Amino acid sequence: MGRADAVAEVTALLRDWKVDVRARSEVFELLYDDLKRRAVGHLRRERPGHTLSPTALLHEGYLRLAGQEGPWRNREQFLAVASRMMRRILVDYARARRAEKRAPPLSVPTGPLGSRASAPVDLLGLDEALEALAREDARAARLVELKFFGGLTLQAAAVALSVSRATAERDWSFAKAWLFQRLKPAPPRPL
């Protein structure tokens, strides 16, 4: 089966998501590798020794998705929503852990969002910042979710958002700068 046939098959199954339990199972099988890559990507940004495995995160996300009615427009939209579910799971987990231990927040990025030089991300801080960004520019916030959490390329995110690549590039530049400013550590106070 060629790529175009596989994409068409997934799209047809996603349309049947609401009424056909078998379609849900088949979508999961067909997209398992993509979903697993996204779970691994999410956990790569977490603290070392996180108790959730990529497989556990993927399966928890799938269970939450199975409760959604859809219908899904296409593979990219479904993967973006799945990635958002995984992010929500990690945020819920971090909140519960912080409440349990009354722990201080994790470290925040020291470089631009998504840069390899960044320290581990404070997931709760990033979630709060994304909520604030969404109030200011909802499309830019969705773009961050699709790229940073969903692992989509800028072009794929533009398609998922139904905007041009140039618009996505402007939104991405704005969102990175806005979030970097919001998440950068406060300068130390003089003693």
C-alpha positions as CSV (number, residue, x, y, z in Angstrom):
1,M,0.0,0.0,0.0
2,G,1.4,3.4,-1.0
3,R,1.5,6.5,1.2
4,A,-1.5,8.0,-0.5
5,D,-3.5,4.9,0.0
6,A,-2.5,4.7,3.7
7,V,-3.5,8.3,4.2
8,A,-6.9,7.8,2.5
9,E,-7.5,4.7,4.6
10,V,-6.7,6.6,7.8
11,T,-9.0,9.5,6.7
12,A,-11.9,7.1,6.0
13,L,-11.4,5.3,9.3
14,L,-11.3,8.7,11.1
15,R,-14.6,9.6,9.6
16,D,-16.1,6.4,11.0
17,W,-14.5,7.0,14.5
18,K,-17.8,8.0,16.1
19,V,-19.9,5.0,15.0
20,D,-17.4,2.2,14.5
21,V,-15.3,0.8,17.4
22,R,-13.3,-1.3,14.9
23,A,-12.3,1.9,13.1
24,R,-10.8,3.3,16.3
25,S,-8.8,0.2,16.8
26,E,-7.5,0.2,13.2
27,V,-6.6,3.9,13.5
28,F,-4.6,3.2,16.6
29,E,-2.8,0.3,14.8
30,L,-2.1,2.4,11.7
31,L,-0.8,5.4,13.6
32,Y,0.9,3.6,16.5
33,D,4.4,4.5,15.4
34,D,3.5,8.2,14.9
35,L,1.8,8.3,18.3
36,K,4.7,6.6,20.0
37,R,7.2,9.1,18.5
38,R,5.1,11.9,19.9
39,A,5.0,10.3,23.3
40,V,8.7,9.8,23.3
41,G,9.1,13.5,22.3
42,H,6.9,14.6,25.1
43,L,8.8,12.6,27.7
44,R,12.1,13.8,26.4
45,R,11.2,17.2,27.7
46,E,10.4,15.9,31.1
47,R,12.7,15.4,34.1
48,P,14.9,12.3,34.1
49,G,13.4,9.2,35.7
50,H,9.8,10.2,34.9
51,T,7.5,7.3,36.1
52,L,5.4,7.3,32.9
53,S,6.8,5.4,30.0
54,P,6.2,6.5,26.4
55,T,3.9,3.4,26.0
56,A,1.9,4.3,29.1
57,L,1.5,7.9,28.0
58,L,0.5,6.7,24.5
59,H,-2.1,4.3,25.9
60,E,-3.5,6.8,28.4
61,G,-3.8,9.3,25.5
62,Y,-5.5,6.8,23.4
63,L,-8.0,6.0,26.1
64,R,-8.9,9.6,26.4
65,L,-9.2,9.9,22.6
66,A,-11.4,6.9,22.4
67,G,-13.9,8.9,24.5
68,Q,-13.9,11.7,22.0
69,E,-16.6,11.6,19.3
70,G,-14.6,13.2,16.5
71,P,-15.2,13.2,13.5
72,W,-11.6,13.9,12.6
73,R,-10.8,15.7,9.4
74,N,-7.5,14.0,8.7
75,R,-4.4,12.3,10.1
76,E,-2.7,15.6,11.0
77,Q,-5.6,16.9,13.0
78,F,-6.0,13.5,14.8
79,L,-2.3,13.4,15.7
80,A,-2.4,17.0,16.9
81,V,-5.3,16.2,19.2
82,A,-3.6,13.1,20.4
83,S,-0.5,15.1,21.1
84,R,-2.6,17.7,23.0
85,M,-4.1,14.8,25.1
86,M,-0.6,13.6,25.9
87,R,0.4,17.1,27.0
88,R,-2.8,17.3,29.2
89,I,-1.9,14.0,30.8
90,L,1.6,15.2,31.6
91,V,0.3,18.5,33.0
92,D,-2.2,16.7,35.1
93,Y,0.5,14.3,36.3
94,A,2.8,17.3,37.2
95,R,0.1,19.1,39.1
96,A,-0.7,15.9,41.1
97,R,3.0,15.4,41.8
98,R,3.5,19.0,42.8
99,A,0.5,18.9,45.1
100,E,1.6,15.5,46.5
101,K,5.2,16.7,47.3
102,R,4.5,20.4,47.5
103,A,7.6,20.6,45.2
104,P,8.9,23.8,43.7
105,P,8.5,24.2,39.9
106,L,11.0,22.5,37.7
107,S,13.5,24.6,35.8
108,V,12.4,26.8,32.9
109,P,14.0,27.1,29.5
110,T,17.2,29.1,29.3
111,G,17.1,29.4,25.6
112,P,14.5,29.9,22.9
113,L,11.5,27.6,23.0
114,G,12.4,24.3,21.4
115,S,16.1,24.9,21.3
116,R,18.3,22.0,22.1
117,A,20.2,24.2,24.6
118,S,17.1,24.6,26.8
119,A,17.0,23.1,30.3
120,P,14.1,20.8,31.2
121,V,10.8,22.6,30.7
122,D,8.6,23.5,33.6
123,L,5.5,21.9,32.2
124,L,3.1,23.7,34.5
125,G,4.7,27.0,33.8
126,L,4.7,26.4,30.0
127,D,1.0,25.3,30.2
128,E,0.1,28.5,32.1
129,A,2.1,30.5,29.5
130,L,0.3,28.8,26.7
131,E,-3.0,29.6,28.2
132,A,-2.0,33.2,28.5
133,L,-0.7,33.2,24.9
134,A,-4.0,31.7,23.7
135,R,-5.9,34.6,25.3
136,E,-3.7,37.0,23.3
137,D,-3.3,35.0,20.1
138,A,-5.1,31.6,19.9
139,R,-3.7,30.6,16.6
140,A,-0.1,31.2,17.7
141,A,-0.8,29.1,20.8
142,R,-2.2,26.2,18.7
143,L,0.8,26.4,16.4
144,V,3.1,26.0,19.4
145,E,1.1,23.0,20.5
146,L,1.3,21.4,17.1
147,K,5.0,22.0,16.6
148,F,6.4,21.7,20.1
149,F,4.1,19.1,21.5
150,G,2.7,17.5,18.4
151,G,6.0,17.2,16.6
152,L,4.6,18.6,13.4
153,T,6.7,20.4,10.9
154,L,5.9,24.1,10.3
155,Q,4.3,23.2,6.9
156,A,2.2,20.4,8.5
157,A,1.1,22.7,11.3
158,A,0.1,25.4,8.7
159,V,-2.0,22.8,6.9
160,A,-3.7,21.7,10.2
161,L,-4.4,25.3,11.0
162,S,-5.6,26.1,7.4
163,V,-3.1,29.0,7.1
164,S,-0.2,29.7,4.7
165,R,3.3,28.8,5.5
166,A,4.2,32.5,5.7
167,T,1.5,33.1,8.3
168,A,2.7,30.1,10.3
169,E,6.2,31.4,10.2
170,R,5.1,34.8,11.5
171,D,3.0,33.1,14.2
172,W,5.9,30.8,15.2
173,S,8.4,33.7,15.5
174,F,5.9,35.7,17.6
175,A,5.0,32.7,19.8
176,K,8.7,31.8,20.4
177,A,9.6,35.3,21.4
178,W,6.5,35.8,23.5
179,L,7.0,32.5,25.4
180,F,10.7,33.0,25.8
181,Q,10.0,36.4,27.4
182,R,7.3,34.9,29.6
183,L,9.3,31.9,30.7
184,K,12.8,33.3,31.1
185,P,14.1,33.2,34.6
186,A,13.9,36.3,36.7
187,P,17.3,38.0,37.2
188,P,18.7,37.4,40.7
189,R,17.9,40.0,43.2
190,P,20.9,41.9,44.7
191,L,21.6,41.0,48.3
